[in-house]
Amino acid sequence: MQFAVQETTELAVVGELEPAFPVHARWSYTTTVKRVLDLCLASAFLICSLPAWLLIAVAIKIDSRGPVFFVQERVGLRGGRFRFYKFRSMEEGADRAREALQHLNEVSGPVFKVRLDPRVTRVGRILRRTSLDELPQLINVLRGEMSLVGPRPPLPSEVAQYRPSDMVRLGVKPGLTCWWAVRGRSDCDFDTWMAYDREYVFGVSFWVDLAILARTVWAVLNGHGAY
């Protein structure tokens, strides 16, 4: 299968901001148990969802021209970069049209989101509404670049515009789901989003992760703020 790759700008230097990151003990939940749970649950989810992967791939190819997967450079733990995977939900070459649509942006801050984005395909709208476009990120979890729970991974161009307080969200691995995802998603303004991520970074625990995973099921079924 083909992959579409998005080229991005350079990440701003974050080394001087690292003291703001939380420090976890070597054998804490965050550094050991969380990784074991990620491996076990992500493997199980991946195996169980493989039939859906095939159906989604076929639907994408029938609906529009272009690759099945969308690959983009994102920023992870402490500013590290990695290749981020999604099922393609937009027309091929959609990133080149973003500048022309900037006036439609409905979210504050350095992020870009449009409720009725004209670049999204028919199948893509279904995938976004159901969050099925995120399934390939299970690969990122298995590779150790992401966790099942953690702040959503930003673009380097977004991180370059972060305030010092926003950098804190890079203190843990990015995740498939988070407080933002279960408390409104794209309906949240940027400052609220960042506040949710800081709450998670400084309060991460097994019980917090379990609560977020449980609420994610309802958030996906509800589809509130998914676009």
ABEGO torsion letter per residue (X at the ends): XBBBBBBBBBBBBAAAAAAABBBBBAABAAAAAAAAAAAAAAAAAAAAAAAAAAAAAAAAAAABBEBABBBBBBBBBGGBBBBBBBBBABBBGAAAAAAAAAAABABBEABBBBABBAABBAAAAAAAAAGAAAAAAAAAAAAGABBABEBBBBBAAAAAABBAAAAAAAABBBBABBAAAAAGEAABBAAAAAAAAAAAAAABBAAAAAAAAAAAAAAAAAGBGBX
